[in-house]
Amino acid sequence: MSTRVEGQRPGQRAAPMNPDDRRDALIEVFVRLAHREGRKPTTSEIAQEAGVAEGTIFRVFPTKEVLEKEAVQAAFCPAPVRRRITAIDPEASLRDRLVDFTRIMQLRFTEVFGLMGALGLSQPPNRGPHQACYDAGRHLRGHADEEEHEAAHQPLLEAINQLLIHDEDHLVVPGSDLIHRIRLLTFSGSHPGIADGQVLTPEEIVDTVLFGLVRRHSPTGSGLSIAELHAQLGGDPRLLAADEGSRP
């Protein structure tokens, strides 16, 4: 959803909207400004960015704090993440599916890190199950329950597990364990502070978990070399061969 109509300049007054559309537009602007400025935006900045009078904000939100709370709930809603994960090509190789998944999660973590820093949050907010949001594939205001439930993230977890439903025979751990390790490495490898400024790419994260970093050779008479395993799971063994050729 775009806040401004096409051709509208910053500061130009927007066309009239119904209250629900106006709320959604202002929430989007709040989140965008928080990411861009690295802090909580003022109501004046929100109005300027949205192309509305500052008083318009308080006609649809009773206070700035309510706007902020709604914006945080929207930003942390897991429904859009699930929608993107379910769009991953199920016919792609295992490695390619995991790289696509990792790219989605890395973007998600980066957005979360930035927003939490901008808003001074020490932990993500209580998100509730968002079941109606999952069904719609997007955030719906007013559909986040106030309390967490054990099954809150079950639709998201089910979508993730679908990535591996036909591949567990290739794994030495359950698929959920593989995903858990990828998520942990994605979290730490995507945070500049944790990664010492050397943020990992999705490909590096997946290859580290799938193939490791130690050079191995095929056991005599049986088994696959790391290059053969890499090729079987969807990687390009020529990249490994080139890398090995460059080592002393």
Summary of the structure (lengths in Angstrom):
residues: 248
radius of gyration: 22.3
end to end distance: 53.6
largest distance: 77.0
contacts: 666
relative contact order: 0.10
helix: 57%
strand: 0%
